[in-house]
Amino acid sequence: MITLPIGLQHALESGECVLFVGAGIGEHLKCPDGRHLPGSGTELAGEIAAHFALGAIKPDLSKVAELIEIRKKRKELELFLQKRL
């Protein structure tokens, strides 16, 4: 765990600062069941493809999501993402 400088910690706690994080933050977070969140869009695309049994498909998040939306409807994709993330 990274220790924040005390000044930054106080600014965050008092609401005087907004913390921005990048897309890679998921690699360091865990779900309540102990699994790590996907660390990249490619990893998430692979999980979606596996969940919906797409077979061997290039793990491109936008293309995988579009294919699921066409085949299963957007709601199915949203439900999976809500449960996983």
C-alpha positions as CSV (number, residue, x, y, z in Angstrom):
1,M,0.0,0.0,0.0
2,I,1.3,3.4,-0.9
3,T,1.4,6.0,1.9
4,L,0.0,9.3,0.9
5,P,1.7,12.5,2.1
6,I,-0.1,13.9,5.2
7,G,-1.1,17.1,3.4
8,L,-2.7,15.2,0.5
9,Q,-4.4,12.9,3.0
10,H,-5.9,15.8,4.9
11,A,-7.0,17.5,1.7
12,L,-8.8,14.4,0.5
13,E,-10.5,13.8,3.9
14,S,-11.7,17.3,4.2
15,G,-13.1,17.4,0.6
16,E,-10.7,20.1,-0.6
17,C,-9.2,17.8,-3.2
18,V,-10.5,15.4,-5.9
19,L,-8.6,12.3,-6.5
20,F,-8.4,11.1,-10.1
21,V,-7.3,7.6,-11.0
22,G,-6.5,5.9,-14.3
23,A,-8.0,2.9,-16.0
24,G,-5.4,0.6,-14.4
25,I,-6.8,1.0,-10.9
26,G,-8.9,-2.1,-11.3
27,E,-5.8,-4.2,-11.1
28,H,-5.4,-3.2,-7.5
29,L,-9.0,-3.5,-6.4
30,K,-10.9,-6.6,-5.3
31,C,-14.5,-7.7,-5.4
32,P,-16.2,-8.8,-2.2
33,D,-15.6,-12.4,-3.2
34,G,-11.8,-11.7,-3.3
35,R,-11.4,-11.8,-7.1
36,H,-9.5,-8.9,-8.7
37,L,-11.3,-6.6,-11.0
38,P,-10.2,-6.6,-14.6
39,G,-7.0,-4.7,-15.0
40,S,-7.6,-3.7,-18.6
41,G,-10.2,-3.5,-21.3
42,T,-8.7,-6.5,-23.0
43,E,-9.1,-8.5,-19.8
44,L,-12.7,-7.4,-19.4
45,A,-13.4,-8.2,-23.0
46,G,-12.1,-11.8,-22.4
47,E,-14.3,-12.2,-19.4
48,I,-17.4,-11.0,-21.3
49,A,-16.6,-13.3,-24.2
50,A,-16.1,-16.3,-21.9
51,H,-19.3,-15.5,-19.9
52,F,-21.4,-15.3,-23.1
53,A,-19.6,-18.3,-24.7
54,L,-18.4,-16.3,-27.8
55,G,-15.6,-18.8,-28.4
56,A,-12.3,-17.7,-29.8
57,I,-12.7,-14.0,-30.5
58,K,-10.2,-11.1,-30.4
59,P,-10.6,-9.5,-27.0
60,D,-11.5,-6.0,-28.2
61,L,-13.8,-4.5,-25.6
62,S,-15.9,-2.3,-28.0
63,K,-16.4,-5.2,-30.5
64,V,-17.2,-7.8,-27.9
65,A,-19.7,-5.4,-26.2
66,E,-21.3,-4.6,-29.6
67,L,-21.6,-8.3,-30.4
68,I,-23.3,-9.1,-27.1
69,E,-25.6,-6.1,-27.5
70,I,-26.7,-7.4,-30.9
71,R,-27.0,-11.1,-29.8
72,K,-28.3,-10.8,-26.3
73,K,-29.5,-7.2,-26.0
74,R,-27.9,-4.4,-24.0
75,K,-29.6,-5.3,-20.7
76,E,-27.8,-8.7,-20.6
77,L,-24.5,-7.0,-21.0
78,E,-25.3,-4.4,-18.3
79,L,-26.4,-7.0,-15.9
80,F,-23.1,-8.9,-16.3
81,L,-21.1,-5.7,-15.9
82,Q,-23.1,-4.7,-12.7
83,K,-22.4,-8.1,-11.2
84,R,-18.7,-8.2,-12.2
85,L,-17.8,-4.6,-11.4
